[in-house]
Amino acid sequence: MDAGPQAYGAGKVGGEFNIQNFVRKPHVFVRLLSLLFGLIVYFCASSGSWTTDVKTNEEICMFKLKSFGCHIGGVVGFTSVIGAAVFVGGEYYFENVPSVKSRKHYVLIDLGFSCLWSFWNFLLFIYLADAWGNTPDFPDSISTANPTTAIYFALFATFSWGTSAYFSYQRYNMGVDPAFISSFEADQFGAYDETQNNSNNECPFNNQMSGEYQTQAY
C-alpha cells in the first residue's frame, strides 16, 4: 500500500507499476480467485454436468435431470469470470484516475457488484446442492465429479466475492485524505503556473518590434 496521501485506498497518479506488487494486493488476489472459481463453475456446470439418458439416448443435465441447473450454473459462472476480469483491469487503471469522484463511483460499483454476485453464487450453491440431493443415483460408469465440483466452487465463489465486497467497503470508509487533494491541487496549479510563465516569457511584440521598426540610415 502506498505510504503517501490516498483517495479510496490509492495514491497519486503517476506511480510506477510493478506486476508483482499488483498481484499481491489483497483485493486483486481475491479477484483473481473469483475469476478462477467462476471458470471452474462455468465449465463443470455448463459442459461437464451433462450425460446421455440410456432409455431415450438424449443428453440430460445431471442436476435433478433438468436442464435449468446446468444453464444457470453456466450463466452465473460465466458472468463471474467476466466481472472479475473487468475489475482486475479496473484495479490496474484505478491509481491512474485523478478524479476523486470517479474513484468513489468505481468503489461503489465494485461494492455493489461484489455483494450481488456473492449473493447469486450463494443462491446457485443452494439450488445445485438441493437439486443434486434430489437426483437419482447414476451408474458407476458415469462420473459425478463435475456436478459436485460445481457445487463446491459455487460456495468458494460466494466467499471470494464476499471478501471483495468487504475490501471495497473498507476502501469506501477510508475516503479521501485531505493531503491528497492538497497535493493534487498543488501539482495542477504548479503545472499551470509553469505554463503561464513560459507563455509570458515569449512576448509576441519582440518579433514585431524587431521586424517592423528598424533604424533607418539617412
Contacts in CASP RR format, 6 or more apart in sequence:
PFRMAT RR
TARGET T0000
AUTHOR 0000-0000-0000
METHOD contacts of the structure
MODEL  1
MDAGPQAYGAGKVGGEFNIQNFVRKPHVFVRLLSLLFGLIVYFCASSGSW
TTDVKTNEEICMFKLKSFGCHIGGVVGFTSVIGAAVFVGGEYYFENVPSV
KSRKHYVLIDLGFSCLWSFWNFLLFIYLADAWGNTPDFPDSISTANPTTA
IYFALFATFSWGTSAYFSYQRYNMGVDPAFISSFEADQFGAYDETQNNSN
NECPFNNQMSGEYQTQAY
1 9 0 8 1.000
2 9 0 8 1.000
2 10 0 8 1.000
2 11 0 8 1.000
4 11 0 8 1.000
4 12 0 8 1.000
4 177 0 8 1.000
4 179 0 8 1.000
5 11 0 8 1.000
5 12 0 8 1.000
5 177 0 8 1.000
5 178 0 8 1.000
5 179 0 8 1.000
5 180 0 8 1.000
5 182 0 8 1.000
5 183 0 8 1.000
6 174 0 8 1.000
6 176 0 8 1.000
6 177 0 8 1.000
6 180 0 8 1.000
7 100 0 8 1.000
7 103 0 8 1.000
7 175 0 8 1.000
7 176 0 8 1.000
7 177 0 8 1.000
7 180 0 8 1.000
7 181 0 8 1.000
8 100 0 8 1.000
8 103 0 8 1.000
8 104 0 8 1.000
8 106 0 8 1.000
8 107 0 8 1.000
8 171 0 8 1.000
8 172 0 8 1.000
8 174 0 8 1.000
8 175 0 8 1.000
8 176 0 8 1.000
9 171 0 8 1.000
9 174 0 8 1.000
9 175 0 8 1.000
10 94 0 8 1.000
10 95 0 8 1.000
10 103 0 8 1.000
11 95 0 8 1.000
11 180 0 8 1.000
12 180 0 8 1.000
12 183 0 8 1.000
12 184 0 8 1.000
12 187 0 8 1.000
13 95 0 8 1.000
13 96 0 8 1.000
13 97 0 8 1.000
13 98 0 8 1.000
14 95 0 8 1.000
14 96 0 8 1.000
15 95 0 8 1.000
17 92 0 8 1.000
22 28 0 8 1.000
22 91 0 8 1.000
22 92 0 8 1.000
23 29 0 8 1.000
23 32 0 8 1.000
25 91 0 8 1.000
26 167 0 8 1.000
27 91 0 8 1.000
27 164 0 8 1.000
27 167 0 8 1.000
27 168 0 8 1.000
27 171 0 8 1.000
28 88 0 8 1.000
28 91 0 8 1.000
30 160 0 8 1.000
30 163 0 8 1.000
30 164 0 8 1.000
30 167 0 8 1.000
31 84 0 8 1.000
31 87 0 8 1.000
31 88 0 8 1.000
31 91 0 8 1.000
31 164 0 8 1.000
32 84 0 8 1.000
32 88 0 8 1.000
33 156 0 8 1.000
33 160 0 8 1.000
34 80 0 8 1.000
34 84 0 8 1.000
34 117 0 8 1.000
34 157 0 8 1.000
34 160 0 8 1.000
34 161 0 8 1.000
34 164 0 8 1.000
35 80 0 8 1.000
35 81 0 8 1.000
35 84 0 8 1.000
35 85 0 8 1.000
35 88 0 8 1.000
37 80 0 8 1.000
37 153 0 8 1.000
37 154 0 8 1.000
37 156 0 8 1.000
37 157 0 8 1.000
37 160 0 8 1.000
38 77 0 8 1.000
38 78 0 8 1.000
38 80 0 8 1.000
38 81 0 8 1.000
38 84 0 8 1.000
38 153 0 8 1.000
38 157 0 8 1.000
39 77 0 8 1.000
39 81 0 8 1.000
40 149 0 8 1.000
40 150 0 8 1.000
40 153 0 8 1.000
41 73 0 8 1.000
41 74 0 8 1.000
41 76 0 8 1.000
41 77 0 8 1.000
41 80 0 8 1.000
41 121 0 8 1.000
41 124 0 8 1.000
41 150 0 8 1.000
41 153 0 8 1.000
41 154 0 8 1.000
41 157 0 8 1.000
42 73 0 8 1.000
42 74 0 8 1.000
42 77 0 8 1.000
42 78 0 8 1.000
42 80 0 8 1.000
42 81 0 8 1.000
44 146 0 8 1.000
44 147 0 8 1.000
44 149 0 8 1.000
44 150 0 8 1.000
44 153 0 8 1.000
45 69 0 8 1.000
45 70 0 8 1.000
45 72 0 8 1.000
45 73 0 8 1.000
45 74 0 8 1.000
45 77 0 8 1.000
45 128 0 8 1.000
45 146 0 8 1.000
45 147 0 8 1.000
45 150 0 8 1.000
46 70 0 8 1.000
46 71 0 8 1.000
46 73 0 8 1.000
46 74 0 8 1.000
46 78 0 8 1.000
47 146 0 8 1.000
48 146 0 8 1.000
48 147 0 8 1.000
49 61 0 8 1.000
49 62 0 8 1.000
49 63 0 8 1.000
49 69 0 8 1.000
49 70 0 8 1.000
49 146 0 8 1.000
49 147 0 8 1.000
49 150 0 8 1.000
50 59 0 8 1.000
50 60 0 8 1.000
50 61 0 8 1.000
50 62 0 8 1.000
50 70 0 8 1.000
51 59 0 8 1.000
51 60 0 8 1.000
51 62 0 8 1.000
51 138 0 8 1.000
51 142 0 8 1.000
52 58 0 8 1.000
52 59 0 8 1.000
52 60 0 8 1.000
53 59 0 8 1.000
53 60 0 8 1.000
60 67 0 8 1.000
61 67 0 8 1.000
61 68 0 8 1.000
61 69 0 8 1.000
61 70 0 8 1.000
61 71 0 8 1.000
62 70 0 8 1.000
62 132 0 8 1.000
62 135 0 8 1.000
62 138 0 8 1.000
62 144 0 8 1.000
62 146 0 8 1.000
62 147 0 8 1.000
63 69 0 8 1.000
63 70 0 8 1.000
63 128 0 8 1.000
63 131 0 8 1.000
63 132 0 8 1.000
63 135 0 8 1.000
63 147 0 8 1.000
64 131 0 8 1.000
64 132 0 8 1.000
64 134 0 8 1.000
64 135 0 8 1.000
65 135 0 8 1.000
65 136 0 8 1.000
66 131 0 8 1.000
69 127 0 8 1.000
69 128 0 8 1.000
69 131 0 8 1.000
72 124 0 8 1.000
72 127 0 8 1.000
73 124 0 8 1.000
73 128 0 8 1.000
73 150 0 8 1.000
73 154 0 8 1.000
76 117 0 8 1.000
76 120 0 8 1.000
76 121 0 8 1.000
76 124 0 8 1.000
76 154 0 8 1.000
77 157 0 8 1.000
79 117 0 8 1.000
80 117 0 8 1.000
80 121 0 8 1.000
80 157 0 8 1.000
80 161 0 8 1.000
83 113 0 8 1.000
83 117 0 8 1.000
87 110 0 8 1.000
87 113 0 8 1.000
87 164 0 8 1.000
90 106 0 8 1.000
94 103 0 8 1.000
94 106 0 8 1.000
97 103 0 8 1.000
97 106 0 8 1.000
98 184 0 8 1.000
100 176 0 8 1.000
100 180 0 8 1.000
100 181 0 8 1.000
104 172 0 8 1.000
104 175 0 8 1.000
107 168 0 8 1.000
107 171 0 8 1.000
107 172 0 8 1.000
108 172 0 8 1.000
110 164 0 8 1.000
110 168 0 8 1.000
110 171 0 8 1.000
111 165 0 8 1.000
111 168 0 8 1.000
111 169 0 8 1.000
111 172 0 8 1.000
112 165 0 8 1.000
112 168 0 8 1.000
114 161 0 8 1.000
114 162 0 8 1.000
114 164 0 8 1.000
114 165 0 8 1.000
114 168 0 8 1.000
115 161 0 8 1.000
115 162 0 8 1.000
115 165 0 8 1.000
117 157 0 8 1.000
117 161 0 8 1.000
118 157 0 8 1.000
118 158 0 8 1.000
118 159 0 8 1.000
118 161 0 8 1.000
118 162 0 8 1.000
118 164 0 8 1.000
118 165 0 8 1.000
121 154 0 8 1.000
121 155 0 8 1.000
121 157 0 8 1.000
121 158 0 8 1.000
121 161 0 8 1.000
122 154 0 8 1.000
122 155 0 8 1.000
122 158 0 8 1.000
124 154 0 8 1.000
125 151 0 8 1.000
125 154 0 8 1.000
125 155 0 8 1.000
125 158 0 8 1.000
128 147 0 8 1.000
128 150 0 8 1.000
128 151 0 8 1.000
128 154 0 8 1.000
129 151 0 8 1.000
132 147 0 8 1.000
132 148 0 8 1.000
132 151 0 8 1.000
138 144 0 8 1.000
END
